[in-house]
């Protein structure tokens, strides 16, 4: 714990549980590395001068240090530096001495365990192009493939075959037997019935991050690794450890700088370098990153005492967490989680520090991983969700068939998205993993999160009811409810407030009178009551008309709102809405998810003076012109906002200094350029306007429009609406994020809001719908006004169907 406080200050308040994704670097590693760079001059290792020879010799020293770490030497293995484990795997696929189909000799086979990373399975793309067959092997099939002796006719066959398997599953943490290496090479195990000589590729990327690997005992032929999974830094650097017994037989067609002993530019003549490493390291290696590895090994040894200590420490944390998780039950006896594993976590020799699971409700239904991820973010818990680039293990543990994968793809689900449940079945799961800097408090924080979100606060023995429950609403009244309550009978629902919130940036010029926005307060009970009314009408039933009650702008994305009485709507949406955004020192957009205090910055538009005024407590107001005139000095660049690429330019040093002072971090203000015609990827933004409709809690949900309507969730049945001369088509539901948990007046977080929304809406956080503006041909913008009537068309009309959309939406 003392060493963590010294070396991982940035983890204060954070529970990082994605060590299988990437280790975290200690500050002492960076200091040692930067001190080294400050004290020495490292030149290109392909030169012969003093600084270049220093680089060359240091790289060779690091090679020896790597081999020493894996208990072997240069007599048995060669270290080939690559950009990562994936590049190392690709190198093997390209260089292995395959014998293709159709020759006089028996052909080669590429076999791989189905519980393998995508990068291993992807090798079959290369082998297929070489006319070599690939054979997937399930883990259970390997256990049944044992053979006593080889038939005489097979013993003399020299056809090379390759079998790949992971030392540790990156999905479940299962450690597959390292004894397979010898058994397969000796013929005791046979992945597929075919004569020949077997070589073994051991995917060690996940394994070596927390476990020692002795290549003196377990002599695999190829061992690909990525160093960031061990040290956290440097990234983009890996290695392929190649047995010197197979290295001379590897083939190579391309040759890059540094790999040739001699070649002719005018003739087809090339002679490779004698060294295997130099032959396969095309171009100049990432020599400064390689030098950083020396300090990585030194610091790791000093902080931990070695890989065996790391193995025992991380497993102890995983074992404790698994034990508690597996015993959590609801009051009805139903388990809280379903853990996907092949072991009982009894020994670190068979199980790594990875726990894969899905959370269940009290009825045994899976709560989608996307929802779990959102809830974890509220507790500052960093975990991983999805299928973890291991479809084979995901299918095996979750019972997903090949047809399910194809059907899910047709339904719009792709790897890496947040579509977590289809037809009631999970498409992925949740994974936590421990590293050497993990502590017992990390494990406890995670378990407390599970208990806090699944059980009631008054008594953890009583299950938290996640099913939809009707809660009393008499004490919950919004200003609109007060206005209209006298117009309704006592036995009818009071009118609900609905909100429309814009998704995309705006750049249409216009002039309109504005008024100051006064945010409305709200309590946690409001959301419970508002979302518990679930009577969605099949057809809109008469009564009061639906009208626009408020219009809000957000000139700076994720900053405070600004209210207007009427406002133009052009092809790009509401004028000046989310036209600016705050970015960090790397040019990456900052939202309230990373910086809640953005909500305390109050931008307002003064159209008479043609300026935007920015205010915040304790700061002098600052203004910038509304004229889009970046000048010759401004750099036009591309930024990414809510999955859309937009052209932007910087707004200058004065406003950058103002924002940096208020937020206490280096940041700048950028503005979207209206010149988007040349951006062919801007299809979904140009000519569209996205809104959001929902109940109450106006400030937290950052709405553009607020409307009054007599029915709860009526908007979920709409296919299209008209407001005056404006028409909007429904895109789909809006899944809310943790921004709704931020009090827009104080910047403080309250986890209860998202939890209540999830519980009351059946574990999902869908709350509202997106609309796309259907602009008229006129070049003049339409005016959207408070008091305008909203005319919806329901989904039952077959002529009007909302277009499918898989784009990420956000309302920051």
N, C-alpha and C positions, 0 to 999 in steps of 0.2 A: 504494500500500500504506500509506503514511503517512496519507493522508486517510481510508482505510478504518479504520485503527486509531483515528483521532480521532473519526470520525463514526458508526462501526458497531461499537462495543464489544460489543454484544449478539451479534455474529456470531462471537465467539471460540469456537473448537471446533466451529462449525457450517458445513456446506457447503450453502448455500442455492441451489438450482437450479430455482426455480419463479418466476422473474421475469416470465414470460408470464402467470402467475396474478396476481401483484401485485409491484410494486416495493417496496423497503424504504426507509423514510424515514431520512435522516441526523439525528443529534442536533442539528446546527447549525440545521436547519430548525425543529425544535420550539422551540429556544431563541429564535430570531428571532421566531417566531410568539408565544410566550408573553410575550416582552419587549414586543412590540407591544401585546398585550392589557393588559399591566400599565401601559403608558404612555398609553393612549388609552381613551376611552369610546365604544363603538360602540352606537348605538341602532337601533331598527327603521327601515329605510330608507324606510318609507311615511309617517313623520312628518316634520315640518318643523323640529324643534328642532336645536340645534347638533350634538349627538351623532349624530342621525339623518342630517343633511346630510353629516357626515363619512363615515358608512357608505355613503351613496348615491354620493358622489364617489369613494370608494375602490373600490367595485364597478365603476363605470364605467372607472376606471383599469385594473382587472384585465381588463376586456373588451378594452381596447386592447392590453394586454400579451399576451393570448392571440392576438389577430389578428397582432400583430407576430411572435410565435413561429412562426406559420405563414406568414409572409411575405406578408401581405395587410393590408387596411385596412377601416375601417368603411364606406368607399364601396362596397365589393364584397360584404362579408359581415356578417351579424349573429350575435352570440353569444347563444344562449338557454340559460340554465343549467337543468340537469335533475338528477335524482337519480343519473344514471349513463348509460352508453351505451345500456342496454336501454330506459330511459325515453325517450331521444332517438329511438330507432328506433320505439317505440310512437307517439310524437308524429307522426312522419312518416307512419306508416300511417293515423293518424286524420285528419290535416290535408291530405294530398295531394289535389289536385282531381280525384279519380277520376271517370270516366264509366262508369256501370254498364252491364251487359248489358240489352238490352230497350229502349233509347232509340233515337231517330232517328239519333243520331250513332254512329260507330264506337266501340266500348267500349274501355276502358283495359286494360292488362296490367301485372301485377306480376311481373317476372322476377328471379330471384336465382341466383347461382352455388351449386351444390350444396356446394362447399367453403365453407360459411358457418356462422357461429355460430348456435346455437339461437334467439337473440333476433332474428336476421334472418329465419330461416325462420318463426318465430312470427308475423311480420307478416301472413302469409297468412290467419291466423285473422280478423284485422280486415278484410282485403280481401274475404274470402269473405262476411262478413256484409254487405258493401256490394255484393254481386253482381258482384265484379270477379274475373276469372280470374287464377290464379297459374301461372307457368310456370318450373319448375326447369331450369337450364341447366348442363350439365357443362363443366368447364374445356376439355376437348378440343373440344367443340362451339363454343365461342367462337372458337377459332382457325380454324374452318371457316366462320364466319359472315360473312366479309369480302365486302362488295359494292362494286362500282366506282362506280355512279351510281344515284340514286333514280329510279324510273319517274316520269313527269310527274304521274300521278294521285295519287302518294303525297306529292309535294313540298308540296302545299297543305293536307294533312290536319293539323289542330291537336290531335287527340286526345292527351292527355298519357299517357305510359307511364313506368314507373319500373324501372330496372335497378339492382340492388344487388350489389356484390361487395367482398371484403375486399382492402385494400391488401397485407395479409400474412396468410397462413393461420395461425390460432392452433393448428392441428394440426401442420403440418409446417414452418412458417416460410417457405414459398414466397411470394415477392413477385410478385404479379400486376402486369402492366404498367400503370403510371399513364397511359400513352398511350391506354388503352381509353376513358378519360373523353372525350377529344376525338373519338376515332373513333366512339364510340357516339352522341354528341350530333350529330355531323356526318353520320351515316348510313353511314359507312364500314363499321362493324360493326353487325350487327343481331341482337340476342338471339333474336328470333322474327320471322317474316315477317308483319308487320302494319303498315299505314300509320299514321303519327302522329308526334308529337314526343317524343323520348326525353330523360328526365332521369336523372341518375346519382347514386346514393347510394354513397358510398365509406366502408365500414366501416373506420375508421382506428384503432380501439382498440388492436389489437396492434401495428400498424405504428409509431405515433408514440411508443411507449415507448422505442424505441431508434434511430429513424431520423428525419431531418428531412423535413418535408412542405412543399412550396412551392405554396401555393394561388394564387400569382400566375401560375404556369405550368400547374398541373393543377387546373383550375377545376371541381371537382365541385359539384353543386347542394346536396348534404347531406353533412355530415361529422360523424358522432357519435363522441364520445370519452369516456373515463373517466380522471379525473386521477390516481387512485391507481395506475394502471398506469405513470404517468410519474414521480410523486414518492413514492409510497407513503403519502402523507398530503396532504390529508384523503381519507377514504373516503366513499362515499355522495354523491359530487358528480361530475357530468359536464356535458357541454354538447353542443348541436347547433349547428354552424356552418351557417348557411343563406345561400345566394346571394341577394343582394337582387333578382336578376332573377325568382326564383320566389316569394320571400317574400310579395308582395302577393296571390298567388293561393291561399295556404293557407287552409283553412277551419277554423273552430272553433265548437263548439256550447256547451260548458261554459265558464262564466266564473267565476273565483275572485277572491279579494281582490287588489286592485292591478291587475287587468286591464281594469277598466271605466272609461271616461271619464265615462259616465253610464248609469243604469238606473233602472227603476221597480220597486218591490216589488209594486205592485198591478196592474200591467199588463205585457204581454209587450213591453217596450221595453228595449233594451240597445244601447249604443254603445261600441265598444272603444277602448282607448288607441291613440294614433297609432303609437307605437314598437312594432315587431314583437316585440322582446324582452319588453317589458312586457305585450303582448297574450297571450303564451304562457307566461309565468312565473306560474302560478296561486299565489296566496298569497304569504307572505313567503319570499323565497329564503333559502337557508342562508348568511347573510351572513358569519358568522365563518369558515366553511369557505372561502368565496370569498376573503376577506382572506388566508387562509393560502396561497392560490395564488401571491400576489405573492412571498412568501418562498420558495415552491417554485421558481419561475423563477430568483430571484436565487441561491439556493444551488446549483441545478443548473448554472448558468452558471459560478459561481465554482469548483465542484469539478471540472468536466469540460471547460470551455472551449467547450461547445456540442454540439448533436446530431450533427454530423458526426464529432466525436471519439468520441462514444458508439457511433455506427454502426460505425466502424472497430475500436474496441476489442472490442466484443462479438462482432463477426464473427470477429476473429482467434482468440478463445477457442473459438468454435463450430467454426471450420475446423480448428483443432488437434485438438480432441476428436473430430470426425468422422473425421479422417484416421487417428487411432490406432484408434478403434472399428472402422472399416471394414476394418482389416488384421488384427484379432485373429482367430486361428484355433486350433482344437484340433489335437492331434497328428495326427489323421486328415485334416486339411485342411478340416474343416467350419468355417464361420464361427461366431463366438460371438454375434453380434447380427444381426438383420435390421433395416436402417434404412429407414424410410418417408419418402422424399423425392422431389421432382421435379427437383432440381438436383444438380450435383456439388460444391456448396459452393465454387465457383470465384470468386464475386464477391458482395459485399454488396449489389449492386444487384438481384440476383435471389433472394437467400437471406438470411433473418433469422437471429438467434442462437438458433434452436430446433432440437433434434434429437429426432426421434420414432423409437422403436425397440421391438423385443421381444428379449429374451435367449433364445437357443436352447441346447439341450444338444448333446452331440456327435453325436446322431442326427438333429439338425435339428428336434426337437420344441420347441415354444414353452413356456418357463417362464412361468407365469401372472404378470400384472402385480402382483397382490396379494402374491404371494410375494416379488417383487422389492422392493416397497415395504417389506415387513417387514424384509428384509435390509438395505435402505438405512438404515432407522431405526437399526439397530444401529451404523452408522458415522456417525450424526448427519448423514446426507445427506437433504435435503428436496427431493423431486421430486414429479411429478404423474403419476397413472395414470388409465386409463379411456378414454373417448372425447372428453373435453375439451369437452363441449357442442358437438360438431361431428360429428354422425352421418354426414353426407354424406362428409366426408373419411375418416372411420373405415371406412365401407363401401368406398370407392374403394381405399384402400391395403391393407386387410386382406382384401379379397375377400368381404365379408359381403353377402349378398343381402337383398332386402326380405323374403323368406320366412324367412331366418335370423333377422332382427330379430323378426318375429312369433313364431317358434318359441322363441327365447330368452326372450321375455316370458312365454310360456306355461310355460316351464321355471322361471320365478321370477326371471329376471335383469332388473333395472331399472337405469336410469342412476344411477351413483354408488355401486353396491354393490361387493362384492369377489368376485363371481362372474366369474372371469377366463378360464376355459376351459370350453367346453361341447362335448361329443362330440369332444374333442381339438383343437378350434379356438379361437383366442383371441377374446374379446369386446371387447378393447381393447388398449392398449399403454402404454408408458412414455414420458414426455416430460421432457427437461431443457431449461432455457432460461437464458440469461445476461443480466445487467443491468450497468449502468455501474459498480456497486460489486463486480462479480465479479473474481476474480483468477486468475492462472495456477495458483495453488495449488488453487483450487476445481476447475479442470479436472483437475489431477493427482489430487486426492483422489477424484474420481469414477472415474477410470480405474483407480486402485489398488484401489478397491472392486470393480470388475468383475473385475480380475485375481485378487484375493484370493478371491473367491467362485466363480470358474469354473476356476481352475487350482490344482494342488497347491502347497503352500508350499515344498517342497524344490526345485522346479524349475518356473518358470512356463511352460516349454516343454512340460511334461507336462500333459495335460488333467485337470481335476478330474472324477472319475467320479461323475456324479450319479445313475446308475442304482442300483437296489437291489443291494447287495453283502452277502453273508453274511460276517460278521466273527466272529472267535473269541470265545467267551463263557466259557471256563473260568476266566479270572481275574476275572470279574465276578460277584460274589455279593452279594445283599442279605441283610439279617437274616432275611427269610422264607425265602430259599433255603437259608440255613444250617440253619434249623429243620427243613426238610422234605427235605433232600438225602438223608438216609439211607433215606427211604421210596421212592426212585425207582431204577430200574435205570440202569446207566451209559449205556445207549444212548437214554435218554429225555430230553426237555427238562426242566430243572429248573423248578419252579413259579415263575411270575412274580408280581411284586407289581402289583396293579391299584389304581387310585385313583379315588375318586368325589369330584367337586368341585362345590360348590354355586354357582349362578349368581345367584340373586335374593336380595334382602334378606329378613330374617325378623323377625317381631314377636310370636311366640306365647309367652305366659307359662308357666313351669313351673319345677320345682326338681329339681336332680340333683347328685350328687357329681362333682367335677372333679379332675383331676390335671394336673400340669405337663408341658408338651410339651418334649421334647428333640429338636431337629432333627438329621437324619442327613446326614452329608457325602456328597458324590458327586464323580465325576470325569467329564471329557468322554467318556472311553472307555465309560462306562456307557451313555450314550444310544446310542452307535454300536452296541454289542453288543445292547442291549435291543430296538432297532427293526429289527435285521437279520433276526430270526426271523419269517418271513412266512407260515408255514403256517397259514392261517386255516381252522378246521374247518368242514365242511359241517353237521355235527351234533355236539353235545358228546359226546365219547367218554369214558365212564366215568371211573374213577379217583377221586382224592381229591375230597371235596366242596369247594365254594367257600365261604369264610367271611370275615366282616369281621374284620380284624386291628387297625385303628386308626380312631378318629373324631377329627376336628379341627374346631375352630371358628375363625372369623376375625371377632371382634366388630367390629373397625374395618376397613373395606375397605382392602386393600393393606398392612395392617400384619401383624405376626407372628401365627403360629398358636397355638392353645391346645388341648391334648389332653384328651379326656374318655373315660371308660370306657363310659358310656351317656348318651343324650341324647334329649329329646322331639322328635318331628317332628309339627308341626301343619300347618294349611292354608298357612301362609306359610313353611314350611320349618323348619330347625333353629333352636331357640331362641337368639336374640341373634346369630345368624350374619350378619355383614355388616349389622348393624343401625345402625352409625354410619359416617360417612365424613369424611375431611378435605377441606376445600375451600379455594380460594385467596381473595384479597381480593374477587374478583368473584362468589364463590359457585359456582365451577366445580369439579367433583370433581377431586382430585389422585390419581393412581395412581403405581405404581412406574415407569411409563413416563416420567413427568416428574420424579419424585422417588424414586430408588432407596432412599434412607435411610429411607423409611417402613417397610421390613422390619425395621429395628432398634428399632421401637417395639413393646413387648410388652404387649398388653392381656390381662387374665385376669378371670374371673368368680368372685366370691365370693357364692354364693347364700345362705349363712347370714346374711351381713351385708347382702345385697341391694345390692351395689355392683360396679362394674367398676373394677379397679385398673390403671393405666397406668404402665409403667416403661420406662426407657431408660438406657443407660450415661451416667453423669455427671449425671443428673437425679434430683431427689427424686421418689419415687412420688406420683402424684396419683390421686384416685378420684372417681367420679361415681355417683350413685344409679341403680339399674336401674328405679326407678319412673318411669313415663312421665307426668310432671307438668310440662309446659312453663310453666304459669302464665299469668296474664293478660298479662304483659309480653312473652312470647315471640311472635315473628312466625312464623306457619305459612306456609311458602312451598313452591313446587314446584321440584324438582330433577330432573335427567335422569341416570339411571344405566343404562349398557348398553342404551340405546334405550328404557328404561322411565321413565315419569314417576312420581315418588313425592312425597308430602307430607313435608316435613321441618321441624324447628325447631332453632334454635341452642342449643348446650349451655353457653354462657356465656363470660365473659371469662377466668376463671381457667384453664380448660383451653385456651382459645385462646392465651393468653400462654405456657403451657407448650409447646404444639406449635410456636409461632412461634420460641421460644428454641432448641428442639432442632433444628428444620429450618433455621433461619436465614432464614426468609422469612415474610411475613405470611400466616397461615392460621387457620382455625377448624374446630371439630368440630360437625357437625350430626348429628341422629338422625332416622331415619324415623319418621313418625307412624303409629300403628296405625289412625288414622281414614282408611281408604282407600275407604270405601263410596261416597262421593260422586264418586269418580274413575272416570268411565265408560271411561277409556282404560286401566284397570289389568287388563284381561282376562287378559293373559298372565302376570301375576305372582300374582294371587289364586288360591289353591288349587293352586299349583304348587310343585314343588321340583326344581331342576335339579342334577344331579350330573355328574361327569366320571370316566371310568375310563381308566387308562393304566398304563404300566410304569415303575416305579422313579422315582428322582430326586424323591422325595416333597416335600421342602421347596420346590423350584423350581416345581413344578406346583400348589402351594397347594391340596391336596386336602382334601375333607371326610371321605371314607371311603377306607380302604385295604383291599383284599381280596386273598386269595391264590387263585390259579387255576392249573390245570395247563397251560393252552395260551396261547401268545402271541396277542394280538389276538383272543382268543375273543369279547370283548365286541362286536366289530364285526358279529357275526352275530346279536346278540340283538335281539329286538323288545320284550321286557318282562322284568322281574325281580321277584322277591318276596323280601323280607327279613323274616322273621317275619310279622307281620300287615300289613306295609307292601307296597304294590305301586307299581312305577315303570314308566312307559312310555317307550320310547326316542324321543327327538326327532330326533337326527341326530348326525353327527360334530362334533367340536370342533376348530377350526383354532387352533393355538397362536400366541401373539404373543411379542414380545421379552422379556416378563417372565420366561420360563424361562431367560433368559441372566443373570439377576441372582442372585448368591449370597445366599441369604436370611439368612446369618449375618454377612456383611460389607457387603452392599450393592454389591459390585463387579460389573461386567459382564464377561461372557465371550461374545464373539460366536459362538464355536465351537458352542455348544449348538444354536442354531436352524439354523445351517448344516448340522450333522451330521444333525439331524432331517429337514431338507428333502432332503438327499442320499439318506439311507437309505430314506426313504418315497416315493421317486419324485417329488421336487421339491415335494411338498405338505407342509404342516405339520399335517395332520389327525392328531390323537393323542388318542383317547378318544371317548367319546360322552356326550351330555346325556340326562338322564332327567327326566320330569315325574312328580311324586308324584300318585297317585290316592287322595285322602283318603277315609276311611270317613265314614259319616254321624255317628259319635260326636263329641260336642263335646270329648272329652278327647283330648289328644295321644297318639300312639303313641310307644313308647320304642324307640330304636335302640340296640343293644348290641354291644359287641365280642364276637366268638365266634359271632354269629348266622350261620346258613347262608343263602347266596344261591342262589336257584333261578331260573335263566334259562329263558325260552321263546324259541326261535329264530325267525328271520324266515320260515322255510319254512311256519309255521302261517298260513294265509291269513286266519284270523279276527282276527289281531292284527297291525296295521300301524302303524308309528310315524307320528304326524301330521306333515305338512310344517311347517317353520318357517323363516322368513327373518329372524327377529329376530337382532340382533347379540348374541353371547354374550361374556362375559368372566369371568375367574376371579380378578380382582384382589382 
